[in-house]
Amino acid sequence: MSKIHRNKNLPPLNALAAFEAAAKHQSFTKAAEELHLTHGAISRAVAQVEERIGVDLFLRRHRRVYLTAAGQRLLKTTSQSLDALSRTVEEIHRHDLSSPFLVVSCEPSLAMRWLMPRLGEFKALCPDLHIDLRMAGGPIDLLAEGCDVAIRRMDFTVKSDYQVTRLCAEFAGPVCSHGYWTQLENQNLNNANWLHSRTRPQAWYDWLSTEKDQTMSPNTEQHFDHFFYALQAAQDHLGVVIGSVPLVSDDLQKQRLIAPLGLKPTGVDYALLTLDGVEQDPRIAQFSNWLLGVISDT
């Protein structure tokens, strides 16, 4: 079908929007209320769509309207298309350099235990830039997921066209509450309840691989769906978990947790992922510079 022929047959966008509202409610009156138009305006818009397409989209019976089979097909496609247009326009506004929003994807545990407690500080420094925080971990498609930047634990392969800004190295080791450690028999991990998370199932094994005594084993074990649950369990005196900096930095500083055997580098970094260099977008530059400053303090 040629572009000229297609353009002649496609109804105007505002008429399709009126049809979609009328079809969704199967009522011209309710469609008029939703779109803040008159009943007559909706009726004329629907008639325009029907005339352009050449088929009836509604059956009109006793002051009520019912979708025809053709109307049902058009409603499905029109709703999907209008939703896609709406999302695209919103993303264009959000990712415009002048947008007041910055969409940040962050690992859930890092977001909850480190980033979120500091966002008030960023808001005070940059009151006109609003952070839209989305929780996710692992590989990410920034464009497909509508994100400007991602903060990730770099334990996966990154797309070659991404810009990677290193934030810090990760350090890890057994952490628990002071009360739990003092009551643990002989302060020996063989007598402890080892806490695991299904999102980091290898944490204990990775740590043991760096120890001289690799024969250590738990007295009991407990598993949690997510890492931050396991960290909270350790804080609540339920056992010992392999905690990592920066995730437990605040807990260690405020003595909610202790690291009785110390922390060691894991060889994994945390990094900021962007599509372009951070300085090319003033919003990303503001956030990146602040992030690098606060994480270096950590």
NUTIGU-86621 format. One record per residue (C-alpha): residue in one letter; chain; z, x, y. Coordinates in nm, 4 decimals. Layout:
+--------+--------+----------+----------+----------+
! residu ! chaine !       zz !       xx !       yy !
+--------+--------+----------+----------+----------+
!      A !      A !        Z !        X !        Y !
...
+--------+--------+----------+----------+----------+
END
This chain:
+--------+--------+----------+----------+----------+
! residu ! chaine !       zz !       xx !       yy !
+--------+--------+----------+----------+----------+
!      M !      A !   0.0000 !   0.0000 !   0.0000 !
!      S !      A !  -0.0971 !   0.1438 !   0.3384 !
!      K !      A !   0.1566 !   0.1930 !   0.6187 !
!      I !      A !  -0.0284 !  -0.0598 !   0.8359 !
!      H !      A !  -0.0240 !  -0.3230 !   0.5622 !
!      R !      A !   0.3408 !  -0.2525 !   0.4850 !
!      N !      A !   0.4470 !  -0.2773 !   0.8491 !
!      K !      A !   0.2688 !  -0.6128 !   0.8844 !
!      N !      A !   0.4608 !  -0.7569 !   0.5896 !
!      L !      A !   0.8073 !  -0.6206 !   0.6576 !
!      P !      A !   1.0216 !  -0.8618 !   0.8657 !
!      P !      A !   1.2061 !  -0.7248 !   1.1719 !
!      L !      A !   1.5396 !  -0.5599 !   1.0980 !
!      N !      A !   1.7432 !  -0.8097 !   1.3017 !
!      A !      A !   1.5810 !  -1.0975 !   1.1113 !
!      L !      A !   1.6671 !  -0.9323 !   0.7801 !
!      A !      A !   2.0279 !  -0.8892 !   0.8956 !
!      A !      A !   2.0441 !  -1.2610 !   0.9753 !
!      F !      A !   1.8930 !  -1.3465 !   0.6378 !
!      E !      A !   2.1434 !  -1.1198 !   0.4595 !
!      A !      A !   2.4386 !  -1.2906 !   0.6293 !
!      A !      A !   2.3009 !  -1.6394 !   0.5568 !
!      A !      A !   2.2252 !  -1.5514 !   0.1951 !
!      K !      A !   2.5646 !  -1.3918 !   0.1418 !
!      H !      A !   2.7467 !  -1.7027 !   0.2654 !
!      Q !      A !   2.4734 !  -1.9500 !   0.1627 !
!      S !      A !   2.5490 !  -2.1040 !   0.4984 !
!      F !      A !   2.3695 !  -2.0702 !   0.8302 !
!      T !      A !   2.6864 !  -2.1762 !   1.0122 !
!      K !      A !   2.9021 !  -1.9033 !   0.8591 !
!      A !      A !   2.6274 !  -1.6472 !   0.9160 !
!      A !      A !   2.6151 !  -1.7477 !   1.2827 !
!      E !      A !   2.9926 !  -1.7031 !   1.3098 !
!      E !      A !   2.9789 !  -1.3582 !   1.1476 !
!      L !      A !   2.6964 !  -1.2314 !   1.3691 !
!      H !      A !   2.8120 !  -1.4148 !   1.6847 !
!      L !      A !   2.4836 !  -1.6046 !   1.7089 !
!      T !      A !   2.3921 !  -1.9717 !   1.7213 !
!      H !      A !   2.3015 !  -2.1760 !   1.4152 !
!      G !      A !   1.9514 !  -2.2123 !   1.5606 !
!      A !      A !   1.9106 !  -1.8363 !   1.5970 !
!      I !      A !   1.9958 !  -1.7831 !   1.2294 !
!      S !      A !   1.7590 !  -2.0626 !   1.1256 !
!      R !      A !   1.4734 !  -1.9141 !   1.3279 !
!      A !      A !   1.5382 !  -1.5630 !   1.1919 !
!      V !      A !   1.5340 !  -1.6875 !   0.8324 !
!      A !      A !   1.2143 !  -1.8844 !   0.8981 !
!      Q !      A !   1.0591 !  -1.5673 !   1.0408 !
!      V !      A !   1.1448 !  -1.3739 !   0.7240 !
!      E !      A !   1.0070 !  -1.6517 !   0.5029 !
!      E !      A !   0.6872 !  -1.6723 !   0.7078 !
!      R !      A !   0.6363 !  -1.2943 !   0.6977 !
!      I !      A !   0.6932 !  -1.2747 !   0.3216 !
!      G !      A !   0.5147 !  -1.6004 !   0.2458 !
!      V !      A !   0.7712 !  -1.7578 !   0.0111 !
!      D !      A !   1.0737 !  -1.9853 !   0.0467 !
!      L !      A !   1.4019 !  -1.7966 !   0.0281 !
!      F !      A !   1.6305 !  -2.1021 !   0.0515 !
!      L !      A !   1.6288 !  -2.4544 !  -0.0845 !
!      R !      A !   1.7535 !  -2.6931 !   0.1821 !
!      R !      A !   1.9405 !  -2.9933 !   0.0428 !
!      H !      A !   2.1645 !  -3.2394 !   0.2302 !
!      R !      A !   2.2510 !  -2.9975 !   0.5133 !
!      R !      A !   2.3238 !  -2.7187 !   0.2646 !
!      V !      A !   2.1148 !  -2.4195 !   0.1641 !
!      Y !      A !   2.0772 !  -2.2508 !  -0.1756 !
!      L !      A !   1.9076 !  -1.9223 !  -0.2534 !
!      T !      A !   1.5852 !  -1.9327 !  -0.4494 !
!      A !      A !   1.5107 !  -1.6667 !  -0.7119 !
!      A !      A !   1.3061 !  -1.4803 !  -0.4512 !
!      G !      A !   1.5970 !  -1.5075 !  -0.2076 !
!      Q !      A !   1.8371 !  -1.3587 !  -0.4614 !
!      R !      A !   1.6062 !  -1.0628 !  -0.5174 !
!      L !      A !   1.5644 !  -1.0039 !  -0.1468 !
!      L !      A !   1.9405 !  -1.0350 !  -0.0839 !
!      K !      A !   2.0168 !  -0.7561 !  -0.3329 !
!      T !      A !   1.7653 !  -0.5144 !  -0.1820 !
!      T !      A !   1.8453 !  -0.6086 !   0.1781 !
!      S !      A !   2.2207 !  -0.5598 !   0.1272 !
!      Q !      A !   2.1671 !  -0.2191 !  -0.0325 !
!      S !      A !   1.9274 !  -0.1120 !   0.2408 !
!      L !      A !   2.1467 !  -0.2291 !   0.5296 !
!      D !      A !   2.4507 !  -0.0602 !   0.3728 !
!      A !      A !   2.2552 !   0.2650 !   0.3335 !
!      L !      A !   2.1339 !   0.2471 !   0.6942 !
!      S !      A !   2.4874 !   0.1825 !   0.8157 !
!      R !      A !   2.6274 !   0.4804 !   0.6220 !
!      T !      A !   2.3495 !   0.7085 !   0.7434 !
!      V !      A !   2.3990 !   0.6145 !   1.1094 !
!      E !      A !   2.7756 !   0.6660 !   1.0713 !
!      E !      A !   2.7203 !   1.0083 !   0.9136 !
!      I !      A !   2.4791 !   1.1058 !   1.1930 !
!      H !      A !   2.7436 !   1.0202 !   1.4500 !
!      R !      A !   3.0189 !   1.1940 !   1.2549 !
!      H !      A !   2.8214 !   1.5141 !   1.2046 !
!      D !      A !   2.6860 !   1.5299 !   1.5564 !
!      L !      A !   2.8286 !   1.8345 !   1.7320 !
!      S !      A !   2.9718 !   1.6033 !   1.9969 !
!      S !      A !   3.1427 !   1.3822 !   1.7376 !
!      P !      A !   3.5218 !   1.3544 !   1.7752 !
!      F !      A !   3.5567 !   1.3631 !   1.3945 !
!      L !      A !   3.5618 !   1.6512 !   1.1476 !
!      V !      A !   3.5425 !   1.5517 !   0.7809 !
!      V !      A !   3.7484 !   1.7960 !   0.5734 !
!      S !      A !   3.7586 !   1.7963 !   0.1936 !
!      C !      A !   4.0652 !   1.9725 !   0.0545 !
!      E !      A !   4.2221 !   2.0365 !  -0.2845 !
!      P !      A !   4.4851 !   1.7604 !  -0.3271 !
!      S !      A !   4.7838 !   1.9872 !  -0.3986 !
!      L !      A !   4.6992 !   2.2214 !  -0.1120 !
!      A !      A !   4.6456 !   1.9269 !   0.1205 !
!      M !      A !   4.9751 !   1.7588 !   0.0332 !
!      R !      A !   5.1998 !   2.0649 !   0.0177 !
!      W !      A !   5.0487 !   2.2905 !   0.2830 !
!      L !      A !   4.7768 !   2.1446 !   0.5058 !
!      M !      A !   4.9118 !   1.7987 !   0.5913 !
!      P !      A !   5.2500 !   1.9257 !   0.7179 !
!      R !      A !   5.0585 !   2.1434 !   0.9659 !
!      L !      A !   4.7964 !   1.8977 !   1.0900 !
!      G !      A !   5.0321 !   1.7749 !   1.3614 !
!      E !      A !   5.0211 !   2.1235 !   1.5076 !
!      F !      A !   4.6409 !   2.1187 !   1.5046 !
!      K !      A !   4.6399 !   1.7747 !   1.6687 !
!      A !      A !   4.8603 !   1.9055 !   1.9480 !
!      L !      A !   4.6254 !   2.1996 !   2.0067 !
!      C !      A !   4.3014 !   1.9975 !   1.9749 !
!      P !      A !   4.3888 !   1.6367 !   2.0667 !
!      D !      A !   4.0246 !   1.5294 !   2.1018 !
!      L !      A !   3.9233 !   1.6344 !   1.7496 !
!      H !      A !   4.0265 !   1.4000 !   1.4694 !
!      I !      A !   4.0512 !   1.5291 !   1.1115 !
!      D !      A !   3.9184 !   1.2905 !   0.8459 !
!      L !      A !   4.0931 !   1.4373 !   0.5399 !
!      R !      A !   3.9519 !   1.3689 !   0.1943 !
!      M !      A !   4.1239 !   1.4820 !  -0.1254 !
!      A !      A !   3.9012 !   1.6515 !  -0.3833 !
!      G !      A !   3.8833 !   1.9752 !  -0.5775 !
!      G !      A !   3.6267 !   2.1903 !  -0.7506 !
!      P !      A !   3.2522 !   2.2067 !  -0.6775 !
!      I !      A !   3.1292 !   1.9966 !  -0.3873 !
!      D !      A !   2.7995 !   1.8869 !  -0.2350 !
!      L !      A !   2.8882 !   1.8738 !   0.1334 !
!      L !      A !   2.5794 !   1.6763 !   0.2329 !
!      A !      A !   2.5976 !   1.4214 !  -0.0469 !
!      E !      A !   2.9704 !   1.3635 !   0.0062 !
!      G !      A !   2.9457 !   1.3463 !   0.3842 !
!      C !      A !   3.1836 !   1.6368 !   0.4524 !
!      D !      A !   3.1639 !   1.8992 !   0.7257 !
!      V !      A !   3.3845 !   2.1569 !   0.5529 !
!      A !      A !   3.5709 !   2.2025 !   0.2257 !
!      I !      A !   3.8848 !   2.4033 !   0.1485 !
!      R !      A !   3.8731 !   2.5216 !  -0.2101 !
!      R !      A !   4.0436 !   2.7405 !  -0.4676 !
!      M !      A !   3.7509 !   2.9619 !  -0.5598 !
!      D !      A !   3.7616 !   2.9349 !  -0.9388 !
!      F !      A !   3.4023 !   2.8075 !  -0.9619 !
!      T !      A !   3.0527 !   2.9194 !  -0.8627 !
!      V !      A !   2.9523 !   2.8227 !  -0.5089 !
!      K !      A !   2.6027 !   2.7216 !  -0.4032 !
!      S !      A !   2.4098 !   3.0200 !  -0.2734 !
!      D !      A !   2.3264 !   2.8512 !   0.0581 !
!      Y !      A !   2.6931 !   2.7821 !   0.1464 !
!      Q !      A !   2.8822 !   2.9936 !   0.3959 !
!      V !      A !   3.2147 !   3.1115 !   0.2499 !
!      T !      A !   3.5001 !   3.2093 !   0.4826 !
!      R !      A !   3.7880 !   3.3666 !   0.2896 !
!      L !      A !   4.1261 !   3.2248 !   0.3877 !
!      C !      A !   4.3771 !   3.4056 !   0.1663 !
!      A !      A !   4.4492 !   3.5442 !  -0.1779 !
!      E !      A !   4.6486 !   3.3398 !  -0.4256 !
!      F !      A !   4.9783 !   3.4684 !  -0.5686 !
!      A !      A !   5.1484 !   3.2965 !  -0.8615 !
!      G !      A !   5.4556 !   3.3108 !  -1.0824 !
!      P !      A !   5.7328 !   3.0980 !  -1.2338 !
!      V !      A !   5.9157 !   2.8859 !  -0.9761 !
!      C !      A !   6.2058 !   2.6453 !  -1.0114 !
!      S !      A !   6.5039 !   2.5167 !  -0.8189 !
!      H !      A !   6.7953 !   2.7511 !  -0.7565 !
!      G !      A !   7.0245 !   2.5115 !  -0.9408 !
!      Y !      A !   6.8048 !   2.5047 !  -1.2493 !
!      W !      A !   6.7808 !   2.8844 !  -1.2648 !
!      T !      A !   7.1546 !   2.9446 !  -1.2314 !
!      Q !      A !   7.2261 !   2.6994 !  -1.5142 !
!      L !      A !   6.9504 !   2.8313 !  -1.7429 !
!      E !      A !   7.0958 !   3.0087 !  -2.0455 !
!      N !      A !   7.0768 !   3.3868 !  -1.9921 !
!      Q !      A !   6.8254 !   3.3120 !  -1.7154 !
!      N !      A !   6.5618 !   3.3561 !  -1.9836 !
!      L !      A !   6.2316 !   3.1681 !  -1.9776 !
!      N !      A !   6.2473 !   3.1310 !  -2.3564 !
!      N !      A !   6.5312 !   2.8854 !  -2.2977 !
!      A !      A !   6.3527 !   2.6912 !  -2.0254 !
!      N !      A !   6.1547 !   2.3694 !  -2.0048 !
!      W !      A !   5.8025 !   2.4773 !  -1.9113 !
!      L !      A !   5.6216 !   2.2339 !  -1.6819 !
!      H !      A !   5.2434 !   2.1991 !  -1.7125 !
!      S !      A !   4.9731 !   2.0089 !  -1.5270 !
!      R !      A !   4.6497 !   1.8791 !  -1.6747 !
!      T !      A !   4.4591 !   1.9963 !  -1.3674 !
!      R !      A !   4.5742 !   2.3580 !  -1.4264 !
!      P !      A !   4.6283 !   2.3699 !  -1.8032 !
!      Q !      A !   4.5886 !   2.7488 !  -1.8294 !
!      A !      A !   4.8444 !   2.8405 !  -1.5613 !
!      W !      A !   5.1187 !   2.9594 !  -1.7978 !
!      Y !      A !   4.8756 !   3.1426 !  -2.0255 !
!      D !      A !   4.7110 !   3.3188 !  -1.7325 !
!      W !      A !   5.0498 !   3.4321 !  -1.6049 !
!      L !      A !   5.1661 !   3.5452 !  -1.9504 !
!      S !      A !   4.8521 !   3.7557 !  -1.9878 !
!      T !      A !   4.9793 !   3.9767 !  -1.7013 !
!      E !      A !   5.3312 !   4.0203 !  -1.8467 !
!      K !      A !   5.4553 !   4.2996 !  -2.0706 !
!      D !      A !   5.6280 !   4.0486 !  -2.2972 !
!      Q !      A !   5.3472 !   3.8139 !  -2.3899 !
!      T !      A !   5.5461 !   3.6610 !  -2.6756 !
!      M !      A !   5.7566 !   3.4380 !  -2.4476 !
!      S !      A !   5.7493 !   3.0697 !  -2.5372 !
!      P !      A !   5.9189 !   2.7586 !  -2.4023 !
!      N !      A !   6.2263 !   2.5917 !  -2.5429 !
!      T !      A !   6.0688 !   2.2590 !  -2.4430 !
!      E !      A !   5.7547 !   2.1547 !  -2.2543 !
!      Q !      A !   5.6585 !   1.8717 !  -2.0228 !
!      H !      A !   5.3093 !   1.7754 !  -1.9008 !
!      F !      A !   5.2023 !   1.6025 !  -1.5801 !
!      D !      A !   4.8695 !   1.4585 !  -1.4682 !
!      H !      A !   4.8493 !   1.6675 !  -1.1535 !
!      F !      A !   4.9767 !   2.0006 !  -1.0243 !
!      F !      A !   5.1736 !   1.8523 !  -0.7356 !
!      Y !      A !   5.3671 !   1.6319 !  -0.9810 !
!      A !      A !   5.4687 !   1.9400 !  -1.1779 !
!      L !      A !   5.5763 !   2.1148 !  -0.8570 !
!      Q !      A !   5.7832 !   1.8131 !  -0.7585 !
!      A !      A !   5.9414 !   1.8084 !  -1.1042 !
!      A !      A !   6.0452 !   2.1734 !  -1.0597 !
!      Q !      A !   6.1937 !   2.0887 !  -0.7222 !
!      D !      A !   6.3888 !   1.8081 !  -0.8925 !
!      H !      A !   6.5516 !   2.0550 !  -1.1391 !
!      L !      A !   6.3434 !   1.9491 !  -1.4422 !
!      G !      A !   6.2157 !   2.2932 !  -1.5375 !
!      V !      A !   5.9988 !   2.5901 !  -1.4455 !
!      V !      A !   5.6346 !   2.5750 !  -1.3370 !
!      I !      A !   5.3788 !   2.8378 !  -1.2439 !
!      G !      A !   5.3643 !   2.7907 !  -0.8682 !
!      S !      A !   5.1223 !   2.9560 !  -0.6314 !
!      V !      A !   5.1137 !   3.0636 !  -0.2713 !
!      P !      A !   5.0108 !   2.9076 !  -0.0385 !
!      L !      A !   5.1015 !   2.5831 !  -0.2201 !
!      V !      A !   5.4709 !   2.6656 !  -0.2566 !
!      S !      A !   5.5074 !   2.8706 !   0.0617 !
!      D !      A !   5.7095 !   2.6053 !   0.2430 !
!      D !      A !   5.9191 !   2.5332 !  -0.0670 !
!      L !      A !   6.0095 !   2.9008 !  -0.0998 !
!      Q !      A !   6.0809 !   2.9440 !   0.2690 !
!      K !      A !   6.3078 !   2.6390 !   0.2775 !
!      Q !      A !   6.4610 !   2.7333 !  -0.0603 !
!      R !      A !   6.3592 !   2.4116 !  -0.2292 !
!      L !      A !   6.2153 !   2.6462 !  -0.4923 !
!      I !      A !   6.2743 !   3.0086 !  -0.5842 !
!      A !      A !   6.0510 !   3.2631 !  -0.7604 !
!      P !      A !   6.3108 !   3.4537 !  -0.9668 !
!      L !      A !   6.0553 !   3.6860 !  -1.1297 !
!      G !      A !   5.8382 !   3.7289 !  -0.8224 !
!      L !      A !   5.4754 !   3.6371 !  -0.7593 !
!      K !      A !   5.1623 !   3.8300 !  -0.8516 !
!      P !      A !   4.8026 !   3.8114 !  -0.7246 !
!      T !      A !   4.5859 !   3.5951 !  -0.9499 !
!      G !      A !   4.2536 !   3.7389 !  -0.8379 !
!      V !      A !   4.1525 !   3.3999 !  -0.6991 !
!      D !      A !   4.1013 !   3.3297 !  -0.3281 !
!      Y !      A !   4.1176 !   3.0166 !  -0.1178 !
!      A !      A !   3.8166 !   2.9743 !   0.1093 !
!      L !      A !   3.6507 !   2.7481 !   0.3640 !
!      L !      A !   3.3027 !   2.6273 !   0.2648 !
!      T !      A !   3.0463 !   2.5258 !   0.5265 !
!      L !      A !   2.6716 !   2.4697 !   0.5369 !
!      D !      A !   2.6209 !   2.6945 !   0.8381 !
!      G !      A !   2.8176 !   2.9707 !   1.0046 !
!      V !      A !   3.1446 !   2.8344 !   1.1436 !
!      E !      A !   3.0588 !   2.9398 !   1.4993 !
!      Q !      A !   2.7476 !   2.7196 !   1.5048 !
!      D !      A !   2.9576 !   2.4045 !   1.5305 !
!      P !      A !   3.2369 !   2.4074 !   1.7921 !
!      R !      A !   3.4386 !   2.1543 !   1.5908 !
!      I !      A !   3.4289 !   2.3707 !   1.2788 !
!      A !      A !   3.4990 !   2.6819 !   1.4845 !
!      Q !      A !   3.8139 !   2.5223 !   1.6299 !
!      F !      A !   3.9393 !   2.4165 !   1.2902 !
!      S !      A !   3.8463 !   2.7434 !   1.1178 !
!      N !      A !   4.0119 !   2.9633 !   1.3802 !
!      W !      A !   4.3298 !   2.7559 !   1.3654 !
!      L !      A !   4.3263 !   2.7557 !   0.9850 !
!      L !      A !   4.2884 !   3.1325 !   0.9634 !
!      G !      A !   4.5778 !   3.1779 !   1.2061 !
!      V !      A !   4.8259 !   2.9533 !   1.0289 !
!      I !      A !   4.7367 !   3.0719 !   0.6793 !
!      S !      A !   4.7794 !   3.4362 !   0.7803 !
!      D !      A !   5.1311 !   3.3456 !   0.9005 !
!      T !      A !   5.1945 !   3.1901 !   0.5588 !
+--------+--------+----------+----------+----------+
END
